[in-house]
Each structure stands twice: as structure tokens, then as C-alpha cells.
Amino acid sequence: MTDAEYTNIWMRPERPARGPKPTYSRAQITEAAVRIADTEGLEAATMRRIATEIGAGAMSLYRYVPSRDDLIQLMADRLMGEIDVEGMPSGDWRADLTRYADGLRAMWLRHPWIATVNRSLPGLGPHQLLLIERVVGVLDAHLPIDENLGLMAVLNGYVEGAVRDEVSQAEELRRSGLSESEWAARSHPYVRRLLESGEYPIFSKIALEARQPRLSRDDRFRYGLERVLDCLAAALPSP
């Protein structure tokens, strides 16, 4: 499809102005695609597989969702709708952004395949637009828009970086068949050798003194999030 022929999925009417009522809906197709991706991975969410899931003909679904890119946009926006931003901005920017960060992380952990979606270009679906209005709106009264966007990028970068690590670690453990403690135990002999060598004093300090690696995943995430929010606070104008 050329640029001249492209029409954003959000500009396409859900149903034609005339003719019979559609048998299916984009929401129904999207829900089926998300279910498949959650259980079998994103690559399994093909039109043929979705059609089997909802009892339709594969080719008929293209009347509702013209391309794979459109399907991915619908799925990604559907996931953004899971993040609860009701009541934001509340007037307490730190509480609002903590709640948003927790919701974003939880969504990624429920749907780890989202880590494989290229989201460098915004889809600007209805749920994403709501997030923009509510979350970026949290700091709108405090900062010029460019400063606001820069701080939101810092926050989103931390959350997505942290949860990508969680998702990849969970996948590595799944493939290995080991528990987290069993995985760590495999490295003990090598770590002991490194410590005894005396050649890596900073690594030794990390291994022997650092508290973060011994925290739960939830506590590690919250520890880092609090540091990020402290940085945001330092960038805000004084009351």
C-alpha cells in the first residue's frame, strides 16, 4: 500500500453507511487477537487464527481490519485501555504518576508480547489519546509542554526498561526450566572465584553489600521509580 492509499485505521468507519449490519466488530477481532497473543505469542495472532477463534472466514476479516499493521495498532491501543487513569490529574502529581507507572508495568507483565511491538511511531488510538490527556496533563500546570514531554519520556523509559528486563528474565527462566534461586545458584562458583581474585573491587562491593539485588521484583521496581520521581521533582519549579 502506498502512502497515497494509506488511511489510518482510526479514520476508517467501523461499518459502511449503507448495507447490512456487520457480522463482527473490530473490538471482537481485537479481543480475539489479544487472547491468542497472550497464550501463543504475537506471531500466532494471524487473521486465519483469529478467524478460527471467532468462527469467521479469514478473508472476511480484512473488511474490518485491512492489514497486519492495523491489527497491531488495534491490539496495542486495546492494552493501553487497561491502564487506569480515572480521576487524573488529581492534584497530587507524584501519586498520579506512581499509579500510572504501576499500571503500565502491570499491563506489560500481563501481555509480555507487547515488548516485541515496534511502537516508535504513535498510533494515536482512543485509549492512547486518553493516556496522553490524563498522564501528560498531570504536569501540564507545572511545566511548558516540551519540558513536560521530556520528563514523561524519562518516566516511560524507566518503566519500559525495567519491565523489559522482567519479561526477558521470566522467559529465560521458563526456557531453562529452573527456578530463580536455582538459576542464581549456578553462578555461585564463578562469583566466588571472582571475589577471591580481588581483581574486581566494585563488583565485589555489589555482590557483598548491594541491597537492591536481594529485593523482590516489586520492591526493586518501586525503588527505581522513587528515584525517577525524585529527579522529576527536582525539575519542577519551586512552589
C-alpha positions in Angstrom: 0.0 0.0 0.0 1.4 3.4 -1.0 1.4 6.5 1.2 -1.3 8.0 -1.1 -3.5 4.9 -0.5 -3.0 4.7 3.3 -5.8 5.6 5.6 -5.3 5.5 9.4 -7.4 2.7 10.9 -8.9 5.3 13.3 -10.2 7.2 10.2 -11.9 4.2 8.7 -15.6 3.9 9.6 -16.4 0.8 11.7 -19.2 0.0 9.4 -20.4 1.3 6.0 -23.0 4.0 5.9 -25.3 1.6 4.0 -25.9 -2.1 3.7 -26.4 -4.8 6.3 -25.1 -4.6 9.8 -21.6 -6.1 10.0 -21.4 -9.6 11.5 -18.3 -8.9 13.6 -16.7 -5.8 15.1 -13.2 -4.5 15.4 -13.4 -4.9 19.2 -14.4 -8.6 18.8 -11.5 -9.2 16.4 -9.1 -7.3 18.6 -10.1 -9.2 21.8 -9.6 -12.5 20.0 -6.1 -11.4 18.8 -5.1 -10.3 22.3 -6.2 -13.7 23.7 -4.2 -15.6 21.1 -1.1 -13.4 21.6 -1.4 -13.9 25.4 -1.4 -17.6 25.2 0.6 -18.3 22.0 2.6 -15.2 21.2 2.1 -12.3 18.9 3.1 -14.1 15.7 0.3 -16.6 16.3 -2.3 -13.8 16.1 -2.8 -14.1 12.3 -6.1 -13.4 10.5 -6.5 -17.1 9.8 -6.0 -17.9 13.5 -8.3 -15.1 14.6 -11.0 -16.2 12.1 -10.9 -19.8 13.6 -11.2 -18.3 17.1 -14.4 -16.4 16.3 -15.8 -18.7 13.7 -15.4 -16.5 10.6 -13.8 -16.7 7.2 -10.2 -15.3 7.3 -10.7 -13.1 4.2 -13.9 -11.6 5.5 -12.0 -10.1 8.5 -10.0 -7.9 6.1 -13.2 -5.9 5.6 -12.9 -4.9 9.3 -9.1 -4.7 9.7 -7.4 -4.1 6.4 -3.8 -5.0 7.3 -1.5 -6.6 9.9 -0.2 -3.1 10.9 -3.8 -2.1 11.6 -4.3 -5.1 13.7 -1.2 -4.4 15.8 -2.4 -0.8 16.3 -5.8 -2.0 17.5 -4.2 -4.6 19.8 -1.7 -2.1 21.3 -4.4 0.5 21.9 -6.6 -2.1 23.5 -3.9 -2.8 26.0 -3.4 0.9 26.8 -7.1 0.9 27.8 -6.2 -1.4 30.7 -4.2 1.4 32.4 -6.5 3.1 34.9 -6.1 6.9 34.7 -9.6 7.7 36.0 -9.6 10.9 38.0 -6.2 12.2 36.8 -4.9 14.8 37.3 -5.9 14.6 40.9 -3.7 17.5 42.1 -1.1 15.1 43.6 1.3 14.6 40.7 3.6 12.1 42.4 0.7 9.8 43.4 -0.8 10.1 39.9 2.5 9.2 38.1 3.1 6.4 40.6 -0.3 4.9 39.8 0.3 5.3 36.1 3.8 3.7 36.3 2.4 0.7 38.3 -0.5 0.3 35.8 1.9 0.4 32.8 4.2 -2.2 34.3 1.2 -4.4 35.2 -0.1 -4.2 31.7 3.3 -5.2 30.2 3.5 -8.2 32.6 0.1 -9.4 31.7 0.9 -9.1 28.0 4.6 -9.6 27.6 4.3 -9.8 23.8 3.9 -6.0 23.8 7.7 -5.9 24.2 8.1 -7.1 20.6 5.8 -4.4 19.1 7.6 -1.5 17.4 5.9 1.5 19.0 8.3 4.2 17.9 5.6 5.9 16.0 2.4 6.7 17.9 -0.8 5.1 16.8 -3.0 7.8 18.4 -5.9 5.4 19.1 -8.6 6.4 21.6 -7.0 4.8 24.6 -3.6 6.3 23.8 -5.1 9.7 23.4 -6.8 9.3 26.8 -3.5 8.4 28.4 -1.9 11.5 26.8 -4.6 13.8 28.1 -4.6 12.4 31.6 -0.9 11.5 32.2 0.8 14.4 30.4 -1.9 16.5 31.9 -0.6 15.7 35.4 2.4 18.1 34.9 0.7 20.5 32.4 0.1 23.2 35.0 3.7 23.0 36.2 5.8 23.0 33.1 6.0 24.1 29.4 4.9 21.3 27.1 8.4 20.4 25.9 9.7 20.1 29.4 6.7 18.0 30.3 7.2 15.6 27.3 10.9 15.3 28.3 10.1 14.2 31.8 7.4 11.8 30.6 10.0 10.2 28.3 12.2 9.7 31.3 9.4 8.1 33.3 8.2 5.9 30.4 11.8 4.9 29.6 12.4 3.7 33.2 9.2 1.7 33.4 9.6 0.1 30.0 13.3 -0.7 30.5 12.6 -2.2 33.9 9.7 -4.3 32.7 11.5 -5.5 29.6 14.2 -6.9 31.9 11.5 -8.6 33.9 9.9 -10.1 30.8 13.1 -11.3 29.4 14.3 -12.8 32.7 11.0 -14.6 33.1 11.3 -16.0 29.5 14.9 -17.1 30.2 13.8 -19.0 33.3 10.9 -20.6 31.5 13.2 -21.9 28.8 15.7 -23.2 31.3 13.2 -25.0 33.5 14.9 -23.6 36.6 13.6 -21.5 39.5 15.1 -18.1 40.1 17.1 -19.4 43.1 18.3 -22.4 41.0 19.4 -20.1 38.3 21.4 -17.9 40.7 22.9 -20.9 42.4 24.5 -22.0 39.1 26.7 -18.9 39.1 27.9 -19.2 42.7 31.2 -21.0 42.0 32.2 -18.4 39.4 31.2 -15.5 41.5 33.2 -16.9 44.4 36.2 -17.2 42.2 35.8 -13.5 41.1 35.5 -12.4 44.7 38.6 -14.4 45.8 40.7 -13.0 43.0 40.5 -9.5 44.4 40.6 -8.0 40.9 37.1 -6.5 40.8 36.6 -4.3 43.9 33.4 -2.7 42.5 31.8 -6.0 41.5 32.8 -7.3 45.0 31.0 -4.4 46.6 27.9 -5.1 44.5 28.0 -8.8 45.4 28.6 -8.3 49.1 27.0 -5.0 50.0 24.3 -4.1 47.5 20.8 -4.4 48.8 18.9 -4.0 45.5 19.7 -7.4 44.0 18.2 -9.0 47.1 14.9 -7.1 46.9 11.8 -8.6 45.3 11.0 -7.6 41.8 8.2 -5.3 43.1 10.5 -3.6 45.6 13.2 -3.2 43.0 10.8 -1.5 40.6 9.5 0.8 43.3 13.0 1.7 44.5 13.9 2.8 41.0 10.6 4.5 40.4 11.0 6.6 43.5 14.5 7.7 42.3 13.0 8.7 38.9 10.2 10.7 40.6 12.8 12.4 42.8 14.5 13.5 39.5 11.2 14.8 38.2 10.6 16.7 41.4 14.0 18.4 41.0 13.0 19.6 37.5 9.7 21.1 38.7 9.6 24.8 39.6 9.6 25.6 43.3 6.1 26.2 44.8 
